[in-house]
């Protein structure tokens, strides 16, 4: 793999501490990178050791030799990207480290900041000559989600950064796309001939996209209150899960071919007025949350995908904080089989397929079978546990995605038109003025049950 200079903007934040430095550590440990430098930039006047010690807590079974290598190649510079003249001191600082480490000048800029800062940072990087590319090096920029606050702001950010970087240099990250089973959804569907022909409106009764969390907002108070659950996870993670699960087979399983098919799906998504929003009791007591906050921490809605394959199949989306269980899954419930009238018994259970991303990755299929020695039919389950087959140590999402950026693979990153289509859908949902229901911790608003039960269906909030 190429040598690389990681330049992290927002180096003192939680993302760097919990995800980025641990991901780089594992890339070193697994010998994915050999020659590198890490340069952290933020406004805080802190010490390199302070940043690294906070990150160290988030790495299990740490190997001192690997950690020492990371430590020796980590540098920190306190700079404010709104003070351009001072910020430009970063350019000679980076060049000096690249020269000292005999690096080729491949630069990976990671903007681990709030999206409103993206345009200013991008402009400042260019004005300070940090984004210069030659024949012998590459320059790539990673933008952390959420990319904007709505369609208007996303378009504005895209317009600005595309004046500085080409689309092939831009990596808009959705870390869910780095999760092993998310990457596997489309491959599983198209490499198993018994499965793909059944995933359509002839056989599927409905689909559920679930992102239930048992934690609160943790240290993200001011950020979360500005966004809420719809903008925070439905706009990105859930739209990606939906499009990967429903897209047609791409011509090739790479980059733009996959993204073309996802965009086709997103363009056909039709929202409805069926929406329930809630806020968990105690949210307003969280650090950084105003006492009069109307921000939703729970949402459930119903959508349709208006194309030939999925027309009239309802898609139910549910997401929330402080719910009972941590579950991320896509659930396909199939239409019930016709009655065989076995011993006057007709009430067969519906078949279903669950693709579970969290807590344990796996595929779960419910079928019907005859009870031995009896004239009865019962539901049986076929389970595939991902970790049981492939082991528990598959790469974490950020490790996989950073490796993809270094290799120049954009397959698991979000393109301009994808982002904008996702915001078009989300804006139609957030524009609806709905009553904000309060719900107790480890529950969710009962009104969400009414949303799905009036269609004679139930939420599949089941942990495998």
N, C-alpha and C positions, 0 to 999 in steps of 0.2 A: 504494500500500500504506500501511497505518496507520503512524503514528510509534510508536516502541517504546523502552522502557527494558529492556535485558537485565540481569538480576541473576544473576550466576553464583556459586553456592555451591560452593566447591572450586576456586577460581580459579587455584591454583598447581599443580594436578595435570596429568598428561600429557594427559588428554582436552582440557582447555582449551587447552593449549599446542599440541597437534598437530592438533586438529579444530575446536574452537569458534571461536577467534579467526580462524583461516584462513577458516572458513565465513562469519563476519560480514564479513571483508575482501571476500570475493567478492560478497556481497550488496550491499555499498557500490559495488564496482567495476561491477557489472552494473545499478546504479541501482534495485535492488529496495527499498532503504531510503534515505531522504533525511534524515529527522529522527530522531535516536536518541541514546541514551547507553548505555555499557557500564559496569556497576559490578561489580567483582570482589571477592569476599569469601572469606577463608581465615584460618586461625590464624597462618600465617607472617608475621613482620614483615619483609616484603620491599618492594622498590620497584616502582612501576608500570613503569619502564623495564626492569627485570630480567624481568618477566613477558612484556612485549611483545617484547623482544629474543630470548627463547627461542622465541616463536611465529613470529617473522619468518623463521627458518630453514626453516620448513615451508610457505612460500608461494613458488611459482615465479614468475619474471618480475614481480617486485613493482613496482608503480607508486608512486613517492614521493608523488604528490598524494593518492592513495587512502589510502596508509598514514598520511600526516599527518592526514587527516580522522579515521581510526580512533583514532590516538594522542591527538588533541585531545579526543576524546569518551570516553576510557577513564579510569576512576577505580578506585582500589583502597583497600579498608578492611580492616585486620587485625582480625578478630573471631572469637570462639569461640562457636558456636551453643549450646554447653552452658552458657555464662554469659549467661543471659537478660537480666539488667539491662543489661549492657554491650552486648549484641547489639542491643538496642532503639534504640541510637544510630543504627542503620542507617536507621530511618524518617525522621527529619529530614534525614539526609544525602541520601537518595534524593529527597525532596520538594524540597530546595534545588536539586539538579541538574535535576530536571524543570522547575522554575520558571525557572531560568537558561536552559535550552535550549528553553523554550516547548513542552514536551511535554504531551500530554493525560493522562498517567497510565496508559497501557497498559503493563502489566508482564508480562514473560516471566521467570519464575523458572526457572533451570536447575540442578537438583540433580546436580552432577557429583561425587558422593561415593559411598561404599559404601552399599549398601541399608540396613544396620543403622542408619544415621543419618537415613533419610528421615522416620520418625515424629517424632523430636525436632525436626528442622528445620521440618517442616510446622507443628507445634504452636507453635514459637517465632515463626515468621513471623506466625501469627495473633495471638498474644498481644502482639506488637509492632505490631499494626495495619497490617502491610505488605500484607495480602491483601484489604484493603477495596476493594470494587467499587462504582462508581456507575453511573448511567444512561449516562454519557458515556465510560466507559473499560472495558477488559477486563483481567482478571487470569488468567494461564494458568501452569501449572506442568509442567515437563518432568522426568520421572524417568528416569535412565539405567539401562540394563540392567546386570547381572541384577536383576530385581525380586524380591528375596528369595533364600533359600537352599534352600527347599523349599516345599511347599504350605502348611504351617502358618505359616511366617514371611511368605509372600506374602499370605495371608489377613489376618494381623495388620497388615501395612503398609497393605493396602487399606482395612481397617476404620478405621484412624487417619486416613489422608489424605482419606477420603470424608466425614469429619466436618468437614473444613476446606475442601475444594474439591468442587464438583459434578463429576460424571463428564465433562461437556462442557468442564470446565476442565483436566482431567488428560490429559497426553500422555506415555504410557509408551513410551519410544523403543526401537526396535530398528533400529540404523542400516542394517541390510541392507534394510529396507523403503524406504530412500531411494535405493537403487541402481537405476539406470535399468532394467536388465533384470529385476530382481525385480518392479518396478512393471508391467512389460510382460507378465509370464508369463500372467496371466489374460486380459488384453486380446488377446494373440496367439491364445490358445486359442479365445476366443469370437468373434473377428472373422474367423476363417478356417474356412470351412465344411467343408473337406477334413480338418481336423485334429481338432476336438472330438469328432465321432462315433467316431473311432478310439481315443480315450483311455479305454478301459474294459477289463474282464476278458475280453471276447471276443477282443480283438486284442493286448493288452499281456501280454507274458510276465512281466516284472518291472520294477521301478523302483529306481534308485539315487539317493540324495541324498548328495552328496560335498562335504566341506569339508576339504581337505588343505592344510596349511600347511608351507612350507619353513623357517619361522623358529621360534625357541624362545619362551620366555615373556617375553623382553626385560626390561623394567623392572617387570614385574607380579608378582614373586615371591610375597610374602606373600598378595596377593589370589588369585593363581592356585592356590596350594597349598590354599586353603580351598575352592575351587570345583571345579577339575578340568575336563577337556574336556567332560564330559557336561552339567554345569550351565552351563558358560561358553558353549558354542555349540549343543549339541544341543537344549537346552531352549528356545532362542529362535530363532536363525537357521534351524536345520534344520527345526524344527517349522513355521515360517512358510513356508519353501520347499516343504515337503510339502503344507501346507494350500492354498496358492495354486495349486499344480500340479494338485490333485485336486478342488477344490471345484466345486460346481454353479454355474450362471450366476446371479448376483444379480439382483434385480428392477431395481436401478439400480446403476451403477458409482460408488458414493459411500459414504463413511463407514460407517454401521452396516449397510447392506445387504451390503457386502463382508465385514465382520466377522462378521455372522450366519452366512454360508456357511462361513467358516473354522472357526467354533466347531462347526458341525454335523460337519465332518470330524474335528476333534480329539476329539469325543465318541465317534467310532467307532473310534479307533485302539486296536489290541490289541497289547500287548507280548508278547514270547516270552522263553524262558529262554536264547535264543541270543545270547550277548554275549561279546565278547573285549575285554579292557582291557590297556593297556600303558603303560610309562613309558620315555622315551628315556634311553639311557645318558648320564650327565653331568647329568641333571636335578637331582640332589641337590647338585651343586656350584654350582648357580645361586645368585645372591645372594638371601638371605632364605628359602631352602628348608631345612627341617630334615633332618638326616642320615638319619632314620628315616621319611621321607615315603612314604606309600602312595598318593599322589594320582596319578590316571591322566592321561596326556597324549595317550592314544590310546583310541578306542573304536570298535567295529564291532558292529552289532546288526541284528536282523531284526524287522520289524513287519508288521502287517496293517491295512488300512482296511476294517472290516467294514460296508460299505454295499452297495447293489445294484450300483453301478458298478464297485467295486474288489474285491469279495469274492473271496478266494483268490489275489489277486495279491500276491506278497511284495514288501515294500519293504525294501531294504538300506541302512543308513545307515553311513557311515564318516567319521571325523574324527580329526585328529591334528596334533600339533606335530612339527617337525623331520622331516617326510616328504620325499620326493624333490622333488616339485613343488608349486607353489601352484595349486590347482584348487578352484573352487567351481562346482558344476553339478548339474543334475537330468537324469538319463539314463533315457529310456524305451526299453526293448528290446521290440520287437514279436515276436509268435510267427512262427516260420518258415513260409514259403509251402509249399503242398502241392507234391509232386514233379511236375515236368512231363516228367521223363525225357528231357532233351535230350542226345542222343548219350551215353546211359548216365551222364549227369552230373546228380546230384540234390542235391549238397551246397551249396545256396544259403546265403549269409550272411544272418543275421537283419537286418531293417531296424532302425534305431534313430534316435531324435531326442535330441539333446543340447542343453539350454539352458545355456549357459556364462556364468557371471557374472564369474568371474576365471580367468586373468589378462586375457584379451581377451573382451569381451562379444560374444556371437553365438549363432546357431542352426546346428546341424549335423545334416544328415539323411543317413543311409546307405540307398541303394536298390540294386536289382540291375538290370543291363542286359546285353544281348547284346554279346559282343566282335565288332567288325566283321570280316566275312569268315570267322568261325569259328563252330562249333556249341558255343559256350561261353557261360556266364553269369559275370559278375564283379561285384563290389561297386563302386559309384561313390558319390561324396559330393557333396552340394549344401551349400555354405557361405554363410552370411550373416554378414558382419563388420559389427558395429554402428558402429564408428568410421569404417569405410570409407564408409558411406552418410551418417551424420549428423555426421561430424567427431569429432575426439578430445576436444573441450572441452565435453562434456556436464557439467552441474552435479554436483559431488561430493555424496555422500549427506547429509552434515550441512547443507550449504547448502540442498538441497531440503527437508529436514525442518524446518529453522528457518523457511523461507519458509512452509511449510504451517502451522506453529504460529501465525505472525503473521496468516495468513489465516483461521485457525479451522477448518482442514480436518483432520479426525481419521482420514481414510481409511488413512493409512500408519502409524498408531499402534495400540498393542495395548490392547484393552479388558480390564476386570476378569475376565470369564468366560474370555477367551482365555488370559490369564496363568495362571489357576487350572487350566484344562484341560491346559495345557502342563506345569505342575508335576505334575499327577496322573500323566501319562505318564512324566515324568522320574523321579519318586520310585519308580515300579515298577521302573525300570531300575537306579537307584543302590542300591536295597535288596538287589539280588542280590550275594552275596559270591562274587566270581570271582578266580581267580589273576591277579596282576599280572605280565604278561610284560615282560621288558626287550627293547628293540630298539635297533639301531644307528641313528645319524643317517643320513638319506636312505633309510630303509627303514620298515617297520612290522612288527608281529608276524606271523610266518608262519601262526599259528593263525587269523588273520582270513581267510586264503585258504581254509582248511578250512571255515570257516563258510559261505561262499558256494559253494565247489566241490562240496561234498557234494550240492548241489542242481543240479549240472551247469551252473553259471554262473561268471562271472569278474568281478572288479572292473574297471570302466572308468575307470582312472586315467590318462586320456589328455588331454594339453594340446593344444588347437587353436591 
